[in-house]
Structure formats: structure tokens, C-alpha cells
Amino acid sequence: MSPRLPKPARAVLAAAALWLCAGATAQAATLSVTVLAKDGQPLSDAVVIVEPANPGNKARLAPVQAEIQQEKLQFSPKVSVLPLGSRVVFSNLDRYDHHVRGLPAGLAGLNASPDSGFALMLPARVEGKPPASATETLNQAGPMQLGCHLHGSMRGSIYVADSPWVVKTNEQGVATVVDLPEGAAQVRLWSPQQMVEQPATPVTIGPSTTLQVPTTIRQPRRRS
Ligand SMILES: [Cu+2]
């Protein structure tokens, strides 16, 4: 037998339950976006940015501490999506130097002042010692391109997100964006592979919505 609550307490509980349900309905929508490359195959590591028409009081994501390693002449992860204000530790695991640079990607990068972005000298790893590392704080929202002054083939990206609704696609080309308000929204895309800015796709978000976005973006050449 459950203990009987006095009437006023029951009323409060019922009201609280109603309020929770209402809150859940307003903020529990999920949008699953499949991004296709020019060849019709799923495009991984594309960044999906959902912009609701009525974002409400969207909570900005708390900054995090992340790591991007340099190993075998590659950035790992190759593409990171991180909240604005996050700190990134760059660690060089290779037995040779890297001179990592970060710049705003695309037009923003072309127009950026020479002192924008960052450059980090990371000496070669020495056997038995921890790898050289340096930390950068991400103070500017949007895509950043990573490279190395010493190795032209090294390419990576960071998408600095100023909303909680920015997710990169997985190996299946799918980005699942949660906790969205229902209603009209725009879906924008960014990919390190893109040659031009991608057009936005309008969508009406219900409790659980799927969307397929074909693009003219070419698949990256796979390194074996
Ligand atoms: Cu390098």
C-alpha cells in the first residue's frame, strides 16, 4: 500500500508532472540528418548545424577540454566539433616536429588578419618522455582549418559551435541532433571537402524527424 498524500501535495505533484511533460514535448525533438556526397554515398565528418526559427532560451553548451593528436602525419580526430570557449590540447606523438597552424576556414580565413588563428611548435617525441603539447582556447565560432607548416598534406578541422545543435556525421553519414524545439528550422552544412558554401535546407521538426541532404561535395580521397 502506498502512503496516501494529503490533497494539496497530490495537486502539486500532478501539476509538476504536467509541467515536466510540457517541457519534454517542447524540447525533446530529434532530427536525424543523412548527408550524401556527390556520388550518392554517405558523407562522414560533415558538420550539421540546425538553426530553429524559435530557438527559445537555448542553453549554450559548456566549454570542454579536448585533445587533438598529431600521429602518422595526421590529425586525430580529423574533424572535431567543440563548444565555443573550449580548450584544445595538441599533442605530437610523432618522432618528428610539427608546426601546427589553425585559421578560420573558407572566406573568413582569406579575410582574416595575419595575426588571427594560432601556430604551435611541437617538437618530436622523445622515447620514454611524454609528447610535446600545447593548449589553445577556441574564442571564435565557426569552422577552423588545421594544417602544419612542415607537412603540407596534414589537414584537419575544428568546428567551433555556438549552439548545442551542431553535430558531425558518423561513418554512415548520419548526424543525430537532439533536444531541439519543434517547428520550423534551417539545416546548414559544413564540410572540409566543400568547394563552395552549401545551401541551407528548410525543415519542419516534429518529435522525431529524418532528413536526407544530397550535396555536390566530393568524398575525401581515402588514405590507405
Ligand atoms: Cu607536421
Boltz pocket constraint, residues with backbone or C-beta under 6 A from the ligand:
constraints:
  - pocket:
      binder: B
      contacts: [[A, 97], [A, 98], [A, 99], [A, 148], [A, 149], [A, 150], [A, 151], [A, 154]]
      max_distance: 6.0
